[in-house]
Amino acid sequence: MTIAELIESLSKIQAKEARVMTRGYEGGYNDVGDIIPVVVEMALDVNDEWYYGRHEMVGDIDRSSKREYQIVKAIIL
């Protein structure tokens, strides 16, 4: 999802006072709180294991394998 797609999706929500939350570590939910978005570089489709997220921050992958992946800018909430 791009930022433009997120904005479009959020603009369709009727409940403008709805809270923004994220899943808790083992269960439940937490308020997102004060978010200061930071743009990072992500390598796409790095992980195949079900227990990892699909993508990795570029700084967390082996330098020699960076050319194997598509690198995009992303924000993490």
N, CA, C and O atoms as a DFTB+ gen file, in Angstrom:
308 C
 N C O
     1  1       0.853      -1.176       0.000
     2  2       0.000       0.000       0.000
     3  2       0.896       1.236       0.000
     4  3       1.868       1.320       0.751
     5  1       0.553       2.175      -0.845
     6  2       1.295       3.438      -0.885
     7  2       0.643       4.451       0.054
     8  3      -0.468       4.229       0.534
     9  1       1.324       5.548       0.313
    10  2       0.765       6.607       1.156
    11  2      -0.516       7.150       0.525
    12  3      -1.492       7.403       1.232
    13  1      -0.524       7.331      -0.784
    14  2      -1.723       7.837      -1.467
    15  2      -2.892       6.872      -1.290
    16  3      -4.018       7.307      -1.050
    17  1      -2.641       5.571      -1.406
    18  2      -3.698       4.573      -1.220
    19  2      -4.204       4.577       0.220
    20  3      -5.406       4.437       0.448
    21  1      -3.310       4.734       1.191
    22  2      -3.707       4.799       2.595
    23  2      -4.589       6.017       2.852
    24  3      -5.622       5.908       3.514
    25  1      -4.190       7.164       2.337
    26  2      -4.980       8.392       2.512
    27  2      -6.359       8.217       1.894
    28  3      -7.361       8.591       2.504
    29  1      -6.423       7.655       0.695
    30  2      -7.712       7.434       0.038
    31  2      -8.592       6.498       0.865
    32  3      -9.781       6.760       1.046
    33  1      -8.020       5.425       1.358
    34  2      -8.774       4.467       2.169
    35  2      -9.278       5.104       3.460
    36  3     -10.436       4.915       3.833
    37  1      -8.419       5.855       4.145
    38  2      -8.808       6.495       5.403
    39  2      -9.856       7.580       5.185
    40  3     -10.704       7.805       6.049
    41  1      -9.804       8.249       4.045
    42  2     -10.763       9.331       3.788
    43  2     -12.188       8.807       3.624
    44  3     -13.140       9.581       3.722
    45  1     -12.352       7.508       3.376
    46  2     -13.678       6.915       3.209
    47  2     -14.311       6.507       4.534
    48  3     -15.493       6.163       4.564
    49  1     -13.568       6.537       5.612
    50  2     -14.084       6.120       6.913
    51  2     -14.973       7.222       7.473
    52  3     -14.557       8.377       7.577
    53  1     -16.192       6.857       7.830
    54  2     -17.163       7.827       8.335
    55  2     -16.861       8.249       9.771
    56  3     -17.126       9.394      10.138
    57  1     -16.326       7.372      10.573
    58  2     -16.085       7.653      11.995
    59  2     -14.749       8.369      12.163
    60  3     -13.737       7.734      12.461
    61  1     -14.741       9.677      11.973
    62  2     -13.501      10.458      12.028
    63  2     -12.869      10.454      13.419
    64  3     -11.678      10.738      13.549
    65  1     -13.649      10.136      14.473
    66  2     -13.109      10.089      15.825
    67  2     -12.566       8.698      16.175
    68  3     -12.122       8.479      17.303
    69  1     -12.596       7.763      15.228
    70  2     -12.089       6.409      15.481
    71  2     -10.613       6.463      15.870
    72  3      -9.841       7.234      15.301
    73  1     -10.231       5.643      16.840
    74  2      -8.846       5.610      17.309
    75  2      -8.009       4.715      16.411
    76  3      -8.533       3.802      15.773
    77  1      -6.719       4.973      16.361
    78  2      -5.776       4.173      15.580
    79  2      -5.003       3.299      16.557
    80  3      -4.436       3.793      17.532
    81  1      -4.985       1.980      16.288
    82  2      -4.343       1.036      17.211
    83  2      -3.498       0.032      16.448
    84  3      -3.632      -0.129      15.235
    85  1      -2.628      -0.638      17.185
    86  2      -1.819      -1.726      16.639
    87  2      -1.984      -2.943      17.544
    88  3      -2.384      -2.813      18.701
    89  1      -1.677      -4.116      17.018
    90  2      -1.758      -5.340      17.813
    91  2      -0.696      -5.332      18.897
    92  3       0.405      -4.822      18.693
    93  1      -1.027      -5.898      20.048
    94  2      -0.060      -6.072      21.114
    95  2       0.891      -7.220      20.784
    96  3       0.665      -7.952      19.820
    97  1       1.929      -7.380      21.557
    98  2       2.950      -8.393      21.272
    99  2       2.370      -9.804      21.290
   100  3       2.549     -10.556      20.332
   101  1       1.679     -10.172      22.368
   102  2       1.107     -11.514      22.449
   103  2      -0.407     -11.523      22.344
   104  3      -0.998     -12.593      22.197
   105  1      -1.042     -10.393      22.413
   106  2      -2.492     -10.305      22.325
   107  2      -2.935      -8.895      22.651
   108  3      -2.126      -8.053      23.038
   109  1      -4.214      -8.644      22.494
   110  2      -4.735      -7.316      22.776
   111  2      -4.275      -6.291      21.756
   112  3      -3.671      -6.619      20.735
   113  1      -4.586      -5.020      22.070
   114  2      -4.263      -3.914      21.159
   115  2      -3.759      -2.718      21.946
   116  3      -4.100      -2.562      23.119
   117  1      -2.950      -1.870      21.318
   118  2      -2.416      -0.658      21.928
   119  2      -2.744       0.549      21.049
   120  3      -2.839       0.429      19.828
   121  1      -2.916       1.722      21.686
   122  2      -3.031       2.958      20.920
   123  2      -1.712       3.214      20.207
   124  3      -0.639       2.927      20.737
   125  1      -1.805       3.755      19.004
   126  2      -0.589       4.076      18.260
   127  2       0.170       5.191      18.958
   128  3       1.401       5.181      18.975
   129  1      -0.542       6.154      19.534
   130  2       0.128       7.235      20.254
   131  2       0.654       8.300      19.315
   132  3       0.134       8.496      18.217
   133  1       1.683       8.978      19.760
   134  2       2.274      10.056      18.965
   135  2       3.229       9.471      17.939
   136  3       4.342       9.059      18.264
   137  1       2.780       9.442      16.716
   138  2       3.599       8.889      15.635
   139  2       4.358      10.012      14.954
   140  3       3.788      11.042      14.597
   141  1       5.629       9.800      14.784
   142  2       6.447      10.687      13.964
   143  2       6.977       9.808      12.834
   144  3       7.980       9.116      13.006
   145  1       6.308       9.831      11.678
   146  2       6.722       8.953      10.584
   147  2       8.165       9.226      10.152
   148  3       8.595      10.374      10.040
   149  1       8.879       8.163       9.920
   150  2      10.251       8.231       9.439
   151  2      10.324       7.419       8.158
   152  3       9.830       6.292       8.111
   153  1      10.923       7.967       7.133
   154  2      11.073       7.254       5.868
   155  2      12.336       6.406       5.940
   156  3      13.411       6.902       6.279
   157  1      12.194       5.111       5.616
   158  2      13.320       4.177       5.626
   159  2      13.384       3.471       4.278
   160  3      12.412       3.470       3.523
   161  1      14.527       2.873       3.983
   162  2      14.657       2.066       2.773
   163  2      14.404       0.609       3.143
   164  3      14.982       0.085       4.095
   165  1      13.518      -0.044       2.365
   166  2      13.157      -1.433       2.613
   167  2      13.491      -2.286       1.395
   168  3      13.292      -1.867       0.254
   169  1      13.999      -3.481       1.650
   170  2      14.201      -4.480       0.610
   171  2      12.954      -5.364       0.604
   172  3      12.569      -5.907       1.639
   173  1      12.330      -5.504      -0.557
   174  2      11.068      -6.237      -0.655
   175  2      11.278      -7.734      -0.823
   176  3      12.238      -8.178      -1.452
   177  1      10.362      -8.500      -0.248
   178  2      10.290      -9.956      -0.411
   179  2      11.592     -10.667      -0.064
   180  3      12.078     -11.504      -0.824
   181  1      12.147     -10.324       1.091
   182  2      13.397     -10.920       1.555
   183  2      13.142     -12.250       2.266
   184  3      13.876     -13.214       2.050
   185  1      12.118     -12.311       3.104
   186  2      11.883     -13.472       3.963
   187  2      10.773     -14.366       3.435
   188  3       9.744     -13.886       2.959
   189  1      10.998     -15.688       3.526
   190  2       9.991     -16.670       3.129
   191  2       9.321     -17.323       4.335
   192  3       8.236     -17.889       4.204
   193  1       9.954     -17.251       5.507
   194  2       9.425     -17.908       6.691
   195  2       8.145     -17.224       7.146
   196  3       8.065     -15.996       7.110
   197  1       7.140     -17.986       7.575
   198  2       5.845     -17.436       7.970
   199  2       5.937     -16.567       9.212
   200  3       5.099     -15.687       9.411
   201  1       6.946     -16.800      10.054
   202  2       7.060     -16.088      11.331
   203  2       7.846     -14.784      11.218
   204  3       8.001     -14.074      12.211
   205  1       8.344     -14.459      10.029
   206  2       8.981     -13.165       9.774
   207  2       8.097     -12.339       8.856
   208  3       7.338     -12.895       8.062
   209  1       8.183     -11.045       8.953
   210  2       7.547     -10.189       7.951
   211  2       8.249     -10.391       6.613
   212  3       9.407     -10.809       6.577
   213  1       7.570     -10.104       5.531
   214  2       8.123     -10.360       4.192
   215  2       9.324      -9.492       3.859
   216  3      10.206      -9.920       3.115
   217  1       9.373      -8.279       4.400
   218  2      10.378      -7.307       3.985
   219  2      11.375      -7.041       5.114
   220  3      11.099      -7.342       6.275
   221  1      12.540      -6.473       4.768
   222  2      13.575      -6.113       5.753
   223  2      14.093      -4.716       5.461
   224  3      14.141      -4.283       4.310
   225  1      14.483      -4.017       6.524
   226  2      15.155      -2.737       6.325
   227  2      16.489      -3.017       5.638
   228  3      17.163      -3.998       5.952
   229  1      16.860      -2.159       4.712
   230  2      18.079      -2.362       3.929
   231  2      19.297      -2.526       4.846
   232  3      20.182      -3.334       4.562
   233  1      19.346      -1.768       5.934
   234  2      20.480      -1.869       6.849
   235  2      20.589      -3.196       7.565
   236  3      21.625      -3.494       8.159
   237  1      19.520      -4.013       7.519
   238  2      19.515      -5.294       8.228
   239  2      19.792      -6.495       7.335
   240  3      19.748      -7.632       7.805
   241  1      20.077      -6.266       6.057
   242  2      20.402      -7.388       5.176
   243  2      21.864      -7.315       4.780
   244  3      22.500      -6.265       4.884
   245  1      22.383      -8.430       4.328
   246  2      23.785      -8.523       3.916
   247  2      24.048      -7.573       2.759
   248  3      23.294      -7.535       1.787
   249  1      25.117      -6.812       2.874
   250  2      25.457      -5.783       1.874
   251  2      25.549      -6.363       0.460
   252  3      25.099      -5.731      -0.495
   253  1      26.123      -7.548       0.321
   254  2      26.308      -8.123      -1.015
   255  2      24.991      -8.570      -1.644
   256  3      24.910      -8.693      -2.866
   257  1      23.958      -8.816      -0.837
   258  2      22.692      -9.284      -1.401
   259  2      21.712      -8.151      -1.715
   260  3      20.608      -8.408      -2.194
   261  1      22.101      -6.916      -1.453
   262  2      21.189      -5.788      -1.700
   263  2      20.748      -5.707      -3.159
   264  3      19.623      -5.298      -3.444
   265  1      21.616      -6.090      -4.072
   266  2      21.282      -6.008      -5.497
   267  2      20.201      -7.013      -5.892
   268  3      19.580      -6.866      -6.945
   269  1      19.967      -8.037      -5.059
   270  2      18.988      -9.073      -5.381
   271  2      17.550      -8.609      -5.158
   272  3      16.621      -9.222      -5.683
   273  1      17.356      -7.554      -4.401
   274  2      16.018      -7.156      -3.978
   275  2      15.635      -5.784      -4.519
   276  3      16.482      -4.929      -4.778
   277  1      14.323      -5.610      -4.680
   278  2      13.818      -4.275      -5.035
   279  2      13.839      -3.441      -3.757
   280  3      13.327      -3.867      -2.721
   281  1      14.434      -2.251      -3.836
   282  2      14.540      -1.339      -2.688
   283  2      13.537      -0.218      -2.887
   284  3      13.495       0.415      -3.942
   285  1      12.721       0.022      -1.850
   286  2      11.720       1.092      -1.903
   287  2      11.797       1.920      -0.626
   288  3      12.336       1.472       0.385
   289  1      11.259       3.117      -0.682
   290  2      11.102       3.940       0.508
   291  2       9.807       3.528       1.195
   292  3       8.823       3.211       0.528
   293  1       9.802       3.531       2.533
   294  2       8.618       3.106       3.280
   295  2       8.559       3.847       4.609
   296  3       9.569       4.361       5.090
   297  1       7.365       3.898       5.198
   298  2       7.212       4.370       6.565
   299  2       6.704       3.209       7.395
   300  3       5.977       2.350       6.895
   301  1       7.081       3.181       8.651
   302  2       6.660       2.113       9.554
   303  2       5.832       2.744      10.651
   304  3       6.277       3.693      11.296
   305  1       4.634       2.232      10.873
   306  2       3.771       2.718      11.939
   307  2       3.875       1.801      13.142
   308  3       3.220       2.037      14.157
